[in-house]
């Protein structure tokens, strides 16, 4: 693997309790009740390590820290690894695709 191909996109499952957060609901006006709520991110680390850092409060997104339950590799493994620029684009594209599928999505 080339050094420049070490970035990853990842998806974290969020507890349905995240729907109690007004900011999350406002960001997802087309959320389909019953669909999963997720966080989509990108990292230069292994997604498992990045998730552990979120949960430990290290450079953590508040929604992942509070509501993150586990990674959903079936939604992102096919894309990884990739160059930085591709990961930046894929993070946005994956978040859009999941929103269009009715997911509740937070993407920082």
C-alpha positions as CSV (number, residue, x, y, z in Angstrom):
1,X,0.0,0.0,0.0
2,X,1.4,3.4,-1.0
3,X,1.9,5.9,1.8
4,X,-0.5,8.3,0.0
5,X,-3.2,5.7,0.1
6,X,-3.8,5.4,3.8
7,X,-7.0,7.4,4.3
8,X,-10.3,5.8,5.1
9,X,-13.9,6.7,5.3
10,X,-15.9,5.1,8.1
11,X,-19.5,4.9,9.4
12,X,-20.4,4.7,13.0
13,X,-23.9,3.5,14.1
14,X,-25.5,6.0,16.5
15,X,-28.1,5.1,19.1
16,X,-31.7,6.2,18.2
17,X,-31.5,8.4,21.2
18,X,-29.5,10.9,19.0
19,X,-32.9,11.8,17.6
20,X,-33.6,13.6,20.8
21,X,-30.9,16.2,19.7
22,X,-32.5,19.1,17.9
23,X,-29.4,19.8,15.9
24,X,-29.4,16.2,14.6
25,X,-33.1,16.3,13.7
26,X,-32.6,19.7,11.9
27,X,-29.8,18.3,9.8
28,X,-32.0,15.3,8.7
29,X,-35.4,16.7,7.7
30,X,-36.0,13.7,5.4
31,X,-35.1,11.0,8.0
32,X,-37.2,7.9,7.5
33,X,-38.4,6.7,10.9
34,X,-36.9,3.3,11.7
35,X,-33.8,3.8,9.5
36,X,-30.4,3.8,11.2
37,X,-28.7,6.9,12.5
38,X,-25.0,7.2,11.6
39,X,-21.9,9.4,11.7
40,X,-19.8,9.5,8.5
41,X,-16.2,10.5,8.8
42,X,-12.7,10.2,7.2
43,X,-9.4,9.5,8.8
44,X,-5.7,8.7,8.2
45,X,-6.0,6.1,10.9
46,X,-7.5,2.6,10.9
47,X,-11.3,3.1,11.4
48,X,-11.2,0.9,14.5
49,X,-8.6,3.0,16.1
50,X,-10.4,6.2,15.1
51,X,-13.6,4.9,16.7
52,X,-11.8,4.0,19.9
53,X,-10.4,7.6,20.0
54,X,-13.9,9.1,19.5
55,X,-15.2,7.0,22.4
56,X,-12.2,8.0,24.6
57,X,-13.0,11.7,23.9
58,X,-9.8,12.2,21.9
59,X,-10.6,14.6,19.0
60,X,-14.1,13.2,19.3
61,X,-17.3,14.2,17.6
62,X,-19.9,14.8,20.4
63,X,-22.5,12.6,18.8
64,X,-20.1,9.7,18.4
65,X,-18.8,10.1,21.9
66,X,-22.3,10.1,23.4
67,X,-24.3,8.0,21.0
68,X,-21.8,5.9,19.0
69,X,-22.3,2.1,19.4
70,X,-20.2,0.4,16.7
71,X,-18.7,0.7,13.3
72,X,-20.7,-0.4,10.2
73,X,-17.9,-1.7,7.9
74,X,-20.3,-3.1,5.4
75,X,-21.1,0.5,4.4
76,X,-17.5,1.6,3.9
77,X,-14.9,-1.1,3.6
78,X,-15.2,-1.4,-0.2
79,X,-13.8,2.2,-0.6
80,X,-10.7,1.9,1.7
81,X,-7.9,2.8,1.6
82,X,-7.6,5.8,-0.7
83,X,-5.7,9.0,-1.1
84,X,-6.6,12.0,1.1
85,X,-8.5,13.9,-1.6
86,X,-10.5,10.9,-2.6
87,X,-11.4,10.3,1.1
88,X,-12.6,13.9,1.5
89,X,-14.9,13.5,-1.5
90,X,-16.1,10.0,-0.5
91,X,-17.0,11.2,3.0
92,X,-19.4,13.7,1.5
93,X,-20.7,11.4,-1.2
94,X,-21.3,8.6,1.3
95,X,-23.2,10.9,3.6
96,X,-25.4,12.1,0.8
97,X,-26.1,8.6,-0.4
98,X,-27.1,7.5,3.1
99,X,-29.3,10.5,3.6
100,X,-31.1,9.8,0.3
101,X,-31.7,6.2,1.6
102,X,-33.5,7.7,4.6
103,X,-30.7,7.4,7.2
104,X,-30.2,10.0,9.9
105,X,-26.6,11.2,9.1
106,X,-24.2,13.5,10.9
107,X,-21.1,14.4,9.0
108,X,-18.6,16.9,10.4
